[in-house]
Amino acid sequence: MTHQGEAGILLPVLTLCRRELTRFFRQRSRVIGAVVQPLVFWLLVGAGFRASFRPPGVPSGTSYAEYAYPGILAMVLLFTAIFSTISVVEDRRAGFLQGVLVAPVGRATIVLGQALGCTTLAVLQGVLFLALAPVAGLSLSLASVVCVTGVMIAAAFGLACLGLAIAWRLDSTQGFHAIMNLVLLPMWVLSGAFFPAAGAPGWLAWAMRLNPMTYGLAAIRRCLYIAAPAAAGPVPGLALSVTATIVFGLAAFAAAALVATRKDV
């Protein structure tokens, strides 16, 4: 690819990415909700399940607030990355998307710019929430922070592309929310955020193994406990989890680009 060709792709990608960030930070309610919601949910869930938390395979002495912390971190990525893609529906209704599509830019490039914008938002919020790890009883090192951040980027990108693959097919925000609720909640609950696969019924354990979010969360847990792997509990290994997360991201991007190419806006 020539330098001119690379510049022709890079500019629209960065422009669309920047637009997503600008729109988010101009909406104060979204900023406040993104910061406060996961914190409140974590505190309420941690307090509510503290006395009854005795899952199999989890190291003794692990509080529910500590166990749930990686799951809430995954929730930040999941909800932020996917719900940010609702901008596709809004842009179509406002006429902006039609204006972008008449530009001499491939639709895969447009999808990439949108996905990177949503990914950046999700990772920024994830890094903010990562600062609360010591409150959960987790001691972070530089290696674990770098490792977790890398996993968050890969996971958020895949989730953003999944959201785009759905958003490009829809014409109303109501339909988007309905479908996302059917997809998001099962993905999160069956990722090991609330309970580990160990001890779950056979069919439920298989559903958790087939859930791509399971491996993103497992990679986050492994990175948080990178100095003490046994403390991560009975979750898939780091190499398998990272590989599955990257493969999911690439497959989701290919699906989103295919849907965008076939969608007549």
C-alpha positions in Angstrom: 0.0 0.0 0.0 1.4 3.4 -0.9 1.9 6.2 1.5 -0.9 8.2 -0.1 -3.2 5.2 0.2 -2.4 4.8 3.9 -3.0 8.5 4.5 -6.4 8.2 2.6 -7.5 5.5 5.1 -5.9 6.9 8.2 -7.6 10.4 8.0 -11.2 9.2 7.8 -10.6 6.6 10.5 -9.1 9.2 12.9 -11.8 11.7 12.0 -14.6 9.3 12.8 -12.9 8.1 16.0 -12.4 11.7 17.2 -16.1 12.5 16.4 -17.2 9.7 18.7 -15.0 11.0 21.5 -16.1 14.6 21.0 -19.8 13.7 21.1 -19.4 11.7 24.3 -17.5 14.3 26.3 -20.0 17.0 25.2 -22.8 15.0 26.8 -22.3 15.6 30.5 -25.0 13.1 31.6 -23.2 10.3 29.6 -19.9 11.1 31.3 -21.4 11.1 34.8 -23.4 7.9 34.2 -20.3 6.1 32.7 -18.3 6.9 35.9 -20.9 6.5 38.6 -23.0 3.6 37.3 -20.4 0.8 37.5 -19.2 2.0 40.8 -22.6 2.0 42.4 -23.4 -1.4 40.9 -20.2 -2.9 42.2 -20.8 -1.6 45.7 -24.4 -2.8 45.8 -23.6 -6.3 44.4 -20.5 -6.7 46.5 -22.4 -5.8 49.7 -25.5 -7.9 48.8 -23.7 -11.1 48.0 -20.9 -10.8 50.6 -22.4 -13.1 53.2 -23.6 -15.8 50.8 -20.6 -16.0 48.4 -19.1 -19.5 48.5 -18.5 -20.5 44.9 -16.5 -23.6 44.1 -12.9 -23.2 42.9 -12.4 -19.7 44.1 -9.5 -19.3 46.6 -10.5 -19.0 50.2 -10.6 -15.5 51.6 -11.8 -14.0 48.4 -14.6 -11.5 49.1 -17.4 -11.1 46.6 -16.4 -7.5 46.0 -13.0 -8.8 44.9 -14.5 -11.6 42.8 -17.0 -9.2 41.2 -14.5 -6.5 40.4 -13.2 -8.0 37.1 -16.8 -8.7 36.1 -17.7 -5.0 36.7 -14.7 -4.0 34.7 -15.9 -6.2 31.9 -19.3 -4.7 32.2 -17.8 -1.2 31.7 -16.2 -2.4 28.4 -19.3 -4.3 27.3 -21.9 -1.6 27.9 -19.8 1.3 26.8 -18.4 -0.3 23.7 -21.7 -1.6 22.4 -24.1 1.2 23.4 -21.7 3.7 21.9 -22.5 2.2 18.5 -26.1 3.5 18.8 -24.6 6.6 17.2 -24.9 4.7 13.9 -28.7 4.7 14.1 -28.7 8.3 15.2 -26.4 9.4 12.4 -28.6 7.6 9.9 -31.7 9.4 11.1 -29.9 12.8 11.1 -28.5 12.3 7.6 -24.8 12.4 8.7 -24.2 8.7 7.8 -25.5 9.3 4.3 -23.1 12.2 3.9 -20.2 10.0 5.0 -21.1 7.2 2.6 -20.9 9.4 -0.5 -17.3 10.2 0.3 -14.7 8.1 -1.6 -14.0 5.9 1.5 -14.7 2.2 1.8 -17.3 1.1 4.3 -14.8 -1.1 6.1 -12.8 2.1 6.8 -15.9 3.8 8.1 -16.6 0.8 10.4 -13.0 0.8 11.6 -13.2 4.5 12.5 -16.5 4.0 14.4 -15.1 0.9 16.2 -12.0 2.6 17.3 -13.9 5.6 18.7 -16.2 3.2 20.7 -13.2 1.2 21.8 -11.3 4.3 23.0 -14.3 5.4 25.1 -14.7 1.9 26.6 -10.9 1.6 27.4 -10.8 5.1 28.9 -13.6 4.3 31.3 -12.1 0.9 32.0 -8.7 2.5 33.0 -10.6 4.9 35.3 -12.3 2.0 37.0 -9.0 0.1 37.1 -7.8 2.7 39.6 -10.2 1.3 42.1 -8.5 -2.1 42.2 -6.8 -1.5 45.5 -10.3 -0.9 47.1 -11.2 -4.4 46.0 -8.1 -5.8 47.7 -6.1 -6.1 44.5 -2.5 -5.0 44.3 -1.6 -3.8 40.9 1.9 -3.8 39.3 3.0 -2.0 36.2 3.0 -5.4 34.4 -0.6 -6.1 35.4 -1.8 -2.6 34.4 -0.2 -2.9 31.0 -1.5 -6.4 30.5 -5.1 -5.6 31.6 -5.1 -2.5 29.3 -4.0 -4.5 26.3 -6.8 -7.1 27.0 -9.4 -4.3 27.4 -8.4 -2.8 24.0 -8.9 -6.2 22.3 -12.1 -7.0 24.2 -13.6 -3.6 23.7 -12.8 -3.6 20.0 -14.6 -6.9 19.5 -17.6 -5.8 21.4 -17.8 -2.5 19.5 -17.7 -4.3 16.2 -20.4 -6.7 17.4 -22.6 -3.6 18.2 -21.8 -2.1 14.8 -22.8 -5.3 13.1 -26.2 -5.0 14.7 -26.6 -1.2 14.5 -25.9 -1.1 10.8 -29.0 -3.3 10.2 -31.4 -1.2 12.3 -33.3 2.0 11.7 -34.6 2.8 15.2 -33.0 3.2 18.6 -35.9 1.3 20.2 -35.0 -1.8 18.1 -31.4 -1.4 19.0 -32.0 -1.4 22.7 -34.3 -4.4 22.5 -31.8 -6.5 20.6 -28.9 -5.3 22.7 -30.7 -6.3 25.9 -31.2 -9.8 24.6 -27.5 -10.0 23.7 -25.7 -8.0 26.4 -27.2 -9.4 29.6 -26.7 -13.1 28.7 -23.2 -12.4 27.5 -22.2 -10.6 30.7 -24.0 -13.0 33.1 -22.6 -16.1 31.4 -19.0 -14.7 31.3 -18.2 -15.6 34.8 -18.9 -12.1 36.2 -21.3 -13.4 38.8 -20.3 -17.0 39.2 -17.6 -19.3 37.9 -18.3 -22.1 35.4 -17.1 -24.6 38.0 -20.1 -26.0 39.8 -22.6 -24.8 37.2 -24.9 -27.3 35.5 -23.5 -28.9 32.4 -25.6 -27.1 29.8 -24.8 -23.7 31.5 -21.1 -24.5 31.7 -21.1 -25.2 28.0 -22.9 -21.9 27.3 -20.2 -20.1 29.3 -17.5 -21.8 27.3 -19.0 -20.8 24.0 -19.5 -17.2 25.2 -16.6 -15.0 23.8 -17.0 -12.6 26.7 -15.9 -15.5 29.0 -12.4 -15.4 27.6 -12.2 -11.6 27.7 -13.1 -11.7 31.4 -10.8 -14.6 32.0 -7.9 -12.7 30.4 -8.7 -9.7 32.6 -8.6 -12.0 35.7 -5.4 -13.6 34.7 -3.7 -10.2 34.2 -5.0 -8.8 37.5 -3.4 -11.8 39.2 -0.4 -12.0 37.0 1.9 -12.4 40.0 -0.3 -15.0 41.6 -2.0 -17.1 38.9 -3.7 -19.4 41.3 -5.7 -16.5 42.8 -7.5 -16.0 39.5 -9.5 -19.1 40.2 -10.7 -21.8 37.7 -10.7 -19.8 34.5 -9.2 -20.5 31.1 -5.5 -19.8 30.7 -4.1 -16.4 29.6 -2.8 -17.6 26.2 -6.1 -19.2 25.3 -8.1 -16.3 26.6 -6.1 -13.7 24.7 -6.2 -15.7 21.5 -9.9 -16.2 21.7 -10.5 -12.5 22.4 -8.4 -11.4 19.4 -10.1 -13.9 17.1 -13.5 -12.7 18.3 -12.5 -9.1 17.6 -11.3 -9.9 14.0 -14.5 -12.0 13.3 -16.7 -9.3 14.7 -15.0 -6.6 12.6 -15.3 -8.8 9.5 -19.0 -9.3 10.2 -19.6 -5.5 10.8 -17.8 -4.6 7.6 -19.8 -7.2 5.6 -23.1 -5.9 7.1 -22.1 -2.3 6.3 -21.2 -3.2 2.7 -24.5 -4.9 2.1 -26.7 -2.4 3.9 -28.4 0.1 1.7 -28.6 3.3 3.7 
